[in-house]
């Protein structure tokens, strides 16, 4: 028995399910989610095309242990969708505790329901840099100075 759809819009339910079950072994299914010339941007990358997008996700699995997305909120308006999510992972070279980055994705869907534009929003300083050794101490110090 399959789990109930997370959203009434079948396009969005399919996308959410794909992100929440994404593994290194099933990266080959990304072309079914993205148009061939899809645009992707996050705080570290800006690429176009499914090959480049797959490369970003492949690097994620290479650099991190047990990365996974948990979608929290879903808003859909026509061909646009906004998802809030938690990205959970363990760092291979630093702290071994599970880390969490909270962020959001703005998606623009093509007429066939695939993603034509994917823009991720999250605070790299707070959500990532502050958790790293050495760099984290500097980032926390800078934050305290800015807030005083």
Residue pairs with C-beta under 8 A, 6 or more apart in sequence:
5 13
5 17
6 12
6 13
6 16
6 17
6 71
6 74
7 13
7 16
7 74
7 76
9 76
9 81
10 113
11 109
11 113
12 74
12 76
12 81
14 33
14 113
15 33
15 81
15 107
15 115
16 71
16 74
16 83
18 29
18 33
19 69
19 71
19 83
19 85
20 68
20 69
20 70
20 71
22 57
22 68
22 69
23 61
24 58
24 61
27 54
27 57
27 58
27 61
30 50
30 53
30 54
30 57
31 50
32 114
33 114
33 115
34 40
34 50
34 53
34 114
34 115
34 116
34 118
35 50
35 110
35 112
35 114
35 115
35 116
36 49
36 50
37 48
37 49
37 116
38 48
38 49
38 50
38 53
38 114
38 115
38 116
38 117
38 118
39 47
39 48
39 116
39 117
39 118
39 119
40 46
40 47
40 48
40 52
40 53
40 56
40 118
40 119
41 47
41 118
41 119
41 120
42 56
42 119
42 120
42 122
43 120
43 122
43 124
44 124
45 56
47 53
47 55
47 56
53 118
60 67
61 67
63 92
64 89
64 90
64 91
64 92
65 89
65 90
65 91
65 92
66 88
66 89
66 90
66 98
67 87
67 88
67 89
68 87
68 88
68 89
69 85
69 86
69 87
69 88
70 85
70 86
70 88
71 83
71 84
71 85
72 83
72 84
72 85
72 86
73 82
73 83
73 84
74 81
74 82
74 83
75 81
75 82
75 83
79 108
79 109
79 110
79 111
80 106
80 107
80 108
80 109
81 106
81 107
81 108
81 109
82 104
82 105
82 106
82 107
83 104
83 105
83 107
84 102
84 103
84 104
85 102
85 103
85 104
85 105
86 100
86 101
86 102
87 100
87 101
87 102
87 103
87 122
88 98
88 99
88 100
89 98
89 99
89 101
90 96
90 97
90 98
90 99
91 99
94 131
94 132
94 133
95 131
95 133
99 131
101 122
101 127
101 128
102 122
102 127
103 120
103 121
103 122
103 123
103 127
104 120
104 121
104 122
105 118
105 119
105 120
105 121
106 117
106 118
106 119
106 121
107 115
107 117
107 118
107 119
108 115
108 116
108 117
109 115
109 116
110 116
125 139
125 143
126 143
129 135
129 136
129 139
130 136
130 139
130 140
130 143
